[in-house]
Amino acid sequence: MVEEEKLNTSKIIESQRKLMFPCMPRYRQPIVIVEGRGAIVKDLEGKEYLDLFAGYAAVNIGHCHPKVVEAITYWAQKIHHTSYDYHNIPSAILAEKLVKILPMSGEKKVFYCTSGAEAIEGSVKLMRKYMLKKVNKTGFEILTLRYSFHGRTHLTTTLTGQSKYKKGMAAVVSIPGIKIMPAPYCYRCPFKKEYPECDILCAKYIEDVIKYETSTDIGAFIAEPILGEGGIIVPPKEYFKEAVKIVREYGGIFIVDEVQTGFARTGKIFGIENYNVEPDIVAMAKGLTSGLPLGAIGAKAEIADAFEPGDHSSTWGPNVVSCAAASAVIDVMLEERVHEKVEKLGGEFMKELQELQRKYKIIGEVRGMGLMIGIELVKDRNAKTPAVDEAVKVREYMREMGYLIGVGGAYGSTLRIEPPLMITKEQLDKALEALETAIKKVE
């Protein structure tokens, strides 16, 4: 048993191994984090680490930002939670702030839930109600992308374009049809083409899928602006304009999954703004609170109004403390122009990483936007054989040197660099030195 006065790392790890479900990450790191400020975290033994993963790219404005702590503390001492049966001040203030920054024109409305998966589930439910009530469609299919990740619930794993999240769990739900389309993954193009000579075939192919593999009654296209869990896959800049145009020609709407790309992560407030395309529904979470549980759905008012009283709810959705934290996050993001700083800092860091790519053959590709960066490791640049064990070793060496990174991607060979967005140039320079040391060791 872990007792507060006898805490140590090995006891906590052993306790979790015995008492927690055995579905945690295979390579869960053997450290216990107890404190964090900005981009620095500290473990139970007092060792400091530069956090380059930010809790799955969630802690956008840094650990324990003073303004967020102040907002949390103020409301935590007044009331923790109400429900949708009542009104509260933080959820009202947050709604006003969110509708101002959502990446679509016209009137907008929002809904609060608990997580990104719940936001995606609610978005699909809203789409279905809108199609039935406003468009008078009774059949409608959903298009998603290979390598995508939309959550771990039954529906969201069905929408996800990676078999590893479905295997052995029979992800089958009552949806008329879900079609998973080829992804805009230029490094591993499913059509064996080269960009830009490909003429964005991956986007144009969507029409073939609709014509020959669906009923042509399309409900929605759901996509991440950058496929995060899939390996930080960045679609070509023209991709979404072409893809969304085709989907709308067949009566569908565009649901953008901004759970990981939202709130300044890519150098824009929302990732889809990099592509100059307006979504119809936006699913949000992670960076929305910079560390507390909260999801949200934003939608054009016409679509949102398809819901009637009692159609949808979420017990913890309008949580007072989480909404207060989110409101403070938006204030900090806008006041400090965090997205603009991220665009500049991320661009500089990408160039330095591309220099590493030229030096080390194990680096197949460096890709990303802002501070959402993937480094795909390969055993052979010609065959592009995923270097899975090598990626894990790089991660271990980085941790030993005091730097925390992620490893993932559809092939398990992509280093994920997604730090708190308040990280400094000096901190990134040190991380680059450590990364080169680790890659050099492994290669």
Salt bridges, closest charged atoms under 4 A:
GLU3 OE1 - LYS6 NZ 3.92
GLU14 OE2 - ARG17 NH2 2.66
GLU14 OE2 - LYS18 NZ 3.91
ASP51 OD2 - HIS63 NE2 2.75
ASP199 OD2 - LYS204 NZ 2.71
GLU229 OE1 - ARG416 NH1 2.89
GLU238 OE2 - LYS237 NZ 3.51
GLU242 OE2 - LYS245 NZ 3.91
GLU249 OE2 - LYS245 NZ 3.53
ASP257 OD2 - HIS150 ND1 2.79
ASP280 OD2 - ARG248 NH2 2.98
ASP280 OD1 - LYS300 NZ 3.17
ASP305 OD1 - LYS109 NZ 2.66
GLU308 OE2 - LYS129 NZ 3.12
GLU308 OE2 - LYS133 NZ 3.63
ASP311 OD2 - LYS129 NZ 2.44
ASP331 OD1 - LYS97 NZ 2.88
GLU335 OE1 - LYS67 NZ 2.95
GLU336 OE2 - HIS65 NE2 3.84
GLU340 OE2 - ARG337 NH2 2.61
GLU343 OE2 - LYS268 NZ 3.92
GLU348 OE2 - LYS344 NZ 2.87
GLU352 OE2 - LYS425 NZ 3.41
GLU355 OE2 - ARG358 NH2 2.66
GLU365 OE1 - ARG367 NH1 2.63
GLU376 OE2 - ARG188 NH2 2.76
GLU376 OE1 - ARG367 NH2 2.72
GLU390 OE2 - LYS379 NZ 2.90
GLU418 OE2 - ARG416 NE 3.03
ASP429 OD1 - LYS425 NZ 2.80
GLU436 OE2 - LYS359 NZ 2.56
